Amino acid sequence: MRGTLSWRPVSTAEVPAVADLLALGGRTVIVTGAAGGIGAGIARRCHEAGANVLLHARRPSPTLQALANALGERVAVATVDLRDADAPESIVTAAVEAFGAADALVNNAAIQPVRALLDIGDEELGDVLDSNVASVFRLTRAFAAQLVHRSRPGAVVTIASIEGEHPPNLHAHYAASKAAVLMHTRTAAAELGRYGIRVNAVAPGLIDRDGLAQAWPEGIARWHAAAPLGRLGRPEDVADAVLFLLSPAARWVSGATLRVDGGVLTQNTW
């Protein structure tokens, strides 16, 4: 005979008020790839929600410095190649030294080369998998280890892609890398939940950027025709999804992938 399940009602004190659901005040968020459009959008939104933000980029740049200057207080910068063996520890350490803690991680940095499968060499394949998969694994591991060491809860959000579920041509290595981080999200959520660490993913569709319409007009036209909501995404669309998953509003959400694609994957492909 099965035993009776214990159940403890959640007290009112444990449920945030509506005004506090998206608040990140007092928390520190690491955002990798912060010099790019999506990364900068995520950093701005987290900062607006009250978080301290560590901006990561592979190298110093005027764009990264301009973002740091625009955000002003509660910002630190770390420039390191995520493929380096000591990069994860150095990024986590930089956040802890700047703000006393590292409470949330957004794995946003990635590369997206375009090449036919038969033309992808081993070096390019390895670079994509190291940049988009191995670096996510290593940084998530280092981030989670310091949380466990300090007995602190936390949250991880990895920026995947709808290409991890529905690959286009010329993106064989990129799509495979994004499929890998979707599974990494689920396995990390399963193992880290016991420590109070939530792990989720956001899978964006096509996000607009400067020059995209001029460089790929036929692709933009196809996207508009396929998207039920009739437009390209914006960095703010991804940033708001990340904010939700990091916030108290998503306190019982882990192992999930939130598509942010304007409904494109609801359409038939035949």
C-alpha positions as CSV (number, residue, x, y, z in Angstrom):
1,M,0.0,0.0,0.0
2,R,1.4,3.4,-1.0
3,G,2.1,5.9,1.8
4,T,0.2,9.2,2.1
5,L,1.9,12.0,0.3
6,S,2.8,15.0,2.5
7,W,1.6,18.4,1.3
8,R,2.5,21.7,2.8
9,P,0.5,24.8,1.7
10,V,2.5,27.7,0.5
11,S,2.3,30.6,2.9
12,T,1.4,34.1,1.7
13,A,4.9,35.3,2.5
14,E,6.4,33.0,-0.1
15,V,4.3,34.3,-2.9
16,P,5.5,37.6,-4.3
17,A,3.1,40.5,-4.7
18,V,2.2,41.3,-8.3
19,A,4.4,44.4,-8.2
20,D,7.4,42.3,-7.3
21,L,7.0,39.4,-9.7
22,L,9.6,40.7,-12.2
23,A,11.8,42.4,-9.7
24,L,15.5,41.5,-9.6
25,G,16.6,44.0,-7.0
26,G,19.7,42.9,-5.1
27,R,20.5,40.0,-7.5
28,T,23.5,39.8,-9.8
29,V,23.0,38.6,-13.4
30,I,25.8,37.5,-15.7
31,V,25.0,38.1,-19.4
32,T,27.4,36.6,-21.9
33,G,27.7,38.0,-25.4
34,A,26.5,41.3,-24.0
35,A,27.9,43.4,-26.9
36,G,25.5,41.9,-29.4
37,G,21.9,43.1,-30.0
38,I,20.1,40.3,-28.0
39,G,22.7,40.3,-25.2
40,A,22.6,44.1,-24.8
41,G,18.8,43.9,-24.7
42,I,18.9,41.3,-22.0
43,A,21.4,43.3,-20.0
44,R,19.3,46.5,-20.2
45,R,16.1,44.7,-19.1
46,C,17.7,42.9,-16.1
47,H,19.3,46.2,-15.1
48,E,16.0,48.0,-15.4
49,A,14.5,45.3,-13.1
50,G,17.0,46.3,-10.5
51,A,19.8,43.7,-11.0
52,N,23.5,44.2,-10.8
53,V,24.8,43.1,-14.3
54,L,28.1,41.6,-15.3
55,L,28.5,42.3,-19.0
56,H,30.6,39.7,-20.8
57,A,32.2,39.9,-24.2
58,R,35.0,38.1,-26.0
59,R,37.0,41.3,-26.3
60,P,36.7,45.0,-25.4
61,S,34.8,47.1,-27.9
62,P,33.3,50.5,-28.2
63,T,29.8,48.9,-28.3
64,L,30.4,47.1,-25.0
65,Q,31.8,50.2,-23.3
66,A,28.9,52.3,-24.6
67,L,26.5,49.8,-23.0
68,A,28.3,49.9,-19.7
69,N,28.3,53.7,-19.8
70,A,24.6,53.9,-20.6
71,L,23.7,51.6,-17.8
72,G,25.9,53.4,-15.3
73,E,25.8,52.0,-11.8
74,R,25.5,48.4,-10.8
75,V,27.5,47.3,-13.8
76,A,30.8,45.4,-14.3
77,V,32.6,44.2,-17.4
78,A,34.5,41.0,-18.1
79,T,36.2,40.3,-21.4
80,V,37.4,36.8,-22.0
81,D,37.1,34.1,-24.7
82,L,34.6,31.5,-23.4
83,R,36.6,28.8,-25.1
84,D,39.5,29.4,-22.8
85,A,39.9,26.8,-20.0
86,D,39.9,29.4,-17.2
87,A,37.1,31.6,-18.7
88,P,34.2,30.2,-16.6
89,E,35.9,30.6,-13.3
90,S,37.2,34.1,-14.2
91,I,33.7,35.3,-15.2
92,V,32.0,33.9,-12.0
93,T,34.8,35.3,-9.9
94,A,34.5,38.7,-11.6
95,A,30.8,38.9,-10.7
96,V,31.4,37.8,-7.1
97,E,34.2,40.3,-6.6
98,A,32.2,43.1,-8.1
99,F,28.9,42.5,-6.4
100,G,29.4,39.9,-3.7
101,A,27.4,37.2,-5.4
102,A,26.4,35.7,-8.7
103,D,22.7,34.8,-8.6
104,A,21.7,34.3,-12.3
105,L,23.4,33.4,-15.5
106,V,22.3,34.1,-19.1
107,N,24.2,32.0,-21.6
108,N,23.7,34.2,-24.7
109,A,27.1,34.2,-26.4
110,A,27.2,32.1,-29.6
111,I,28.4,32.1,-33.2
112,Q,26.3,31.4,-36.3
113,P,28.3,30.7,-39.4
114,V,26.5,29.9,-42.6
115,R,27.8,27.1,-44.8
116,A,26.7,24.0,-46.7
117,L,27.1,20.8,-44.8
118,L,29.5,19.3,-47.3
119,D,31.7,22.4,-47.0
120,I,31.9,22.5,-43.2
121,G,35.5,21.6,-42.1
122,D,36.5,20.1,-38.8
123,E,37.9,23.3,-37.5
124,E,34.7,25.3,-38.1
125,L,32.6,22.4,-36.7
126,G,34.8,22.3,-33.6
127,D,34.6,26.1,-33.2
128,V,30.8,26.1,-33.3
129,L,30.4,23.2,-30.9
130,D,33.0,24.7,-28.5
131,S,31.5,28.2,-28.6
132,N,27.9,27.2,-28.5
133,V,27.8,24.0,-26.5
134,A,30.9,23.3,-24.5
135,S,31.2,26.9,-23.3
136,V,27.6,26.8,-22.1
137,F,28.2,23.5,-20.3
138,R,31.4,24.8,-18.6
139,L,30.1,28.1,-17.5
140,T,26.8,26.6,-16.2
141,R,28.9,24.1,-14.2
142,A,31.1,26.8,-12.7
143,F,28.2,29.1,-11.9
144,A,26.2,26.3,-10.3
145,A,29.2,25.1,-8.3
146,Q,29.6,28.4,-6.6
147,L,25.9,28.6,-5.8
148,V,26.0,25.1,-4.2
149,H,29.2,26.1,-2.3
150,R,27.5,29.2,-0.9
151,S,24.1,27.4,-0.4
152,R,22.3,29.9,-2.5
153,P,19.5,29.3,-5.0
154,G,19.8,30.7,-8.5
155,A,18.6,30.6,-12.1
156,V,20.2,29.9,-15.5
157,V,18.7,30.8,-18.9
158,T,20.3,29.7,-22.1
159,I,19.5,31.4,-25.4
160,A,18.9,28.5,-27.8
161,S,17.0,28.9,-31.1
162,I,14.0,27.5,-32.9
163,E,16.6,26.0,-35.2
164,G,17.3,23.5,-32.5
165,E,13.9,22.0,-33.3
166,H,13.4,23.1,-37.0
167,P,16.7,23.5,-38.9
168,P,17.1,25.5,-42.1
169,N,19.6,24.9,-44.8
170,L,23.2,25.9,-44.4
171,H,23.1,25.8,-40.6
172,A,23.8,22.1,-39.9
173,H,26.4,22.8,-37.2
174,Y,24.6,25.7,-35.7
175,A,21.2,23.9,-35.5
176,A,22.9,20.9,-34.0
177,S,24.6,23.1,-31.4
178,K,21.2,24.6,-30.4
179,A,19.6,21.2,-30.2
180,A,22.3,20.2,-27.8
181,V,21.8,23.1,-25.4
182,L,18.1,22.4,-25.4
183,M,18.8,19.0,-24.0
184,H,21.5,20.4,-21.7
185,T,18.8,22.7,-20.3
186,R,16.6,19.7,-19.3
187,T,19.4,17.6,-17.9
188,A,20.9,20.5,-15.9
189,A,17.4,21.4,-14.5
190,A,16.9,17.8,-13.4
191,E,20.2,17.6,-11.6
192,L,20.4,21.1,-10.1
193,G,16.8,21.5,-8.9
194,R,17.7,19.8,-5.6
195,Y,20.0,22.8,-4.9
196,G,17.3,25.4,-5.7
197,I,18.8,26.2,-9.1
198,R,16.3,26.6,-12.0
199,V,17.5,26.1,-15.6
200,N,15.5,27.1,-18.6
201,A,16.0,28.1,-22.2
202,V,14.6,30.7,-24.6
203,A,14.3,29.7,-28.3
204,P,14.1,32.9,-30.4
205,G,13.0,33.1,-34.0
206,L,14.4,35.6,-36.4
207,I,15.5,38.7,-34.5
208,D,15.9,42.0,-36.4
209,R,19.3,43.8,-36.5
210,D,20.8,46.6,-38.4
211,G,21.4,45.8,-42.1
212,L,19.4,42.6,-42.0
213,A,16.6,43.8,-44.4
214,Q,19.2,44.9,-46.9
215,A,21.3,41.8,-46.7
216,W,18.5,39.2,-46.8
217,P,15.3,40.8,-48.2
218,E,13.9,37.4,-49.5
219,G,14.3,35.8,-46.1
220,I,12.6,38.7,-44.4
221,A,9.7,38.4,-46.8
222,R,9.4,34.6,-46.2
223,W,9.4,35.2,-42.4
224,H,6.7,37.9,-42.6
225,A,4.6,35.4,-44.6
226,A,5.2,32.6,-42.1
227,A,4.8,34.5,-38.8
228,P,1.2,34.6,-37.5
229,L,2.1,37.8,-35.6
230,G,3.4,39.3,-38.8
231,R,6.8,40.8,-37.9
232,L,10.4,40.0,-37.0
233,G,11.4,39.7,-33.4
234,R,13.2,42.4,-31.5
235,P,15.9,42.0,-28.8
236,E,13.4,43.3,-26.3
237,D,11.1,40.4,-27.1
238,V,13.9,37.9,-26.1
239,A,14.9,40.1,-23.1
240,D,11.4,40.1,-21.7
241,A,11.2,36.3,-21.9
242,V,14.6,36.0,-20.1
243,L,13.4,38.4,-17.4
244,F,10.4,36.3,-16.8
245,L,12.4,33.1,-16.5
246,L,14.9,34.7,-14.1
247,S,12.2,36.4,-12.0
248,P,10.0,35.3,-9.1
249,A,7.2,35.0,-11.6
250,A,8.8,31.8,-12.9
251,R,9.7,30.4,-9.4
252,W,8.3,26.9,-10.3
253,V,9.4,26.8,-13.9
254,S,12.5,24.7,-14.7
255,G,13.6,22.5,-17.6
256,A,11.4,24.5,-20.0
257,T,12.0,26.0,-23.4
258,L,10.1,29.2,-24.1
259,R,9.7,29.8,-27.9
260,V,9.8,33.5,-28.8
261,D,9.2,33.3,-32.6
262,G,5.9,35.1,-33.3
263,G,4.2,31.8,-33.8
264,V,6.3,30.6,-36.8
265,L,6.6,27.0,-35.6
266,T,2.9,26.7,-35.4
267,Q,2.8,26.6,-39.3
268,N,2.9,23.5,-41.5
269,T,6.1,22.9,-43.4
270,W,4.5,21.0,-46.3
